[in-house]
Amino acid sequence: MKKFPEGFYWGAATASYQVEGGIDNCDWAIAAEEGRVPLCGRACDHFNRFQTDFDLAKELGHTAHRFSVEWARIEPEEGKFNEDAITHYRAVLKALNDRGLTPFVTLWHFTLPDWFYQSGGFERSDAPEVFARYASFVVQNLGDLCSHFSTMNEPNVFGSNGWLRGTWPPFKRFAVTDMVSITNSGKIYEPKSSKGIKPLFTYFRVMKNLAAAHNQAYSAIKQVNSAVEVSVVKHVIVFDANWNPFNKIKAFVANYVWTGKFMKRVQGHCDSVGLNYYFYTQFGDKREWKKTDMDWNFAPDKIYAALKMLSKYNKPLFVSEAGLADHDDSDRAEYIVRQIEATWQAIEDGVDVRGHLYWSLMDNYEWALGFEKKFGLIEIDYETLDRKIRPSAYVYKEIIENNGIVE
């Protein structure tokens, strides 16, 4: 039996814009109206059906749930906060707590309120102060119902898709990005982006602002509620190398640029760190990899290397997202088991991992790819909005109930 520590958190994750529906005052809604990304519309209607969805999570044995609050709902105008939105998210937190699901709240998961986006977003020199004000307001109003808050989700993905690849708002593309493109999050939108050399320098400024925004938000949150745990959620790509020394140098540099640089900027302002893991790539690799529906290497066990990479910052870790797109659920169970075995091995080898949250609880809007990719433990029929638990979810349930993997 590969047993996990007592009190280990098990569950899944969602993000507001991807599942809630009805959000029309943010950058992605503007982009959809302009035909630059797919329409999200009502999505899974989770905004109205969260009680039902949490019942399903409870039925599947989950003990924790990560979700995001929607900045555009909470601060629809600059400096003006919407009490109805706070009331809604308090109801969401109460629903989780009532079911014994420990909530992990992400304060910002990619989408920006239209007023912030149209005034420059994270290019604004005062962006860190704007974000810190929002973050402290949310924690002040929700902190009695939740003790785990992440400031932001995957800052490097936000920055690189928006300012290097140009497939996400604000659609600015560095001219030589084709040489380093690493995901397929919306290639069809690349020709519509504004292309040039300048976006590279803007990207560096945005990444600096994002780190400052996290740090200032951390300090502002601690002023209003020193008891809550504050983390950042970091997307880690595991860059590896074959025997070739040149490839080893390339991997070292790539890991630093993608993960190390940002973490060095924020490590002094984290109580814990969330890991989002999807990518493994090896320089000099000649293997024919099995692929997920996203055309990513099927490498669940490489989450071990990602956890080891983050462990050097000496913070408690939790797997905040990890999973795969699998339209017919043929590979998901194997992926989950191997991913969890690798997480267990990391713990055995001294990494302080506190929880595992699969991505995602349900199928959802996969950003510039729309609704075609199926990441969910729960299948969504977008015509009827019916929910259907996939067989792989029961494999995960068995692991949760055993708090480990039976060998």
PyMOL commands that set and color helices and strands:
alter all, ss='L'
color gray80, all
select helices_A, chain A and resi 16-19+27-33+46-59+71-74+83-98+114-118+121-123+127-142+155-163+177-179+187-192+198-224+245-269+300-311+332-348+367-369+391-402
alter helices_A, ss='H'
color red, helices_A
select strands_A, chain A and resi 2-3+9-13+64-68+102-106+148-153+172-174+194-196+229-241+272-283+317-322+353-359+378-380+387-389+404-405
alter strands_A, ss='S'
color yellow, strands_A
deselect
rebuild
show_as cartoon
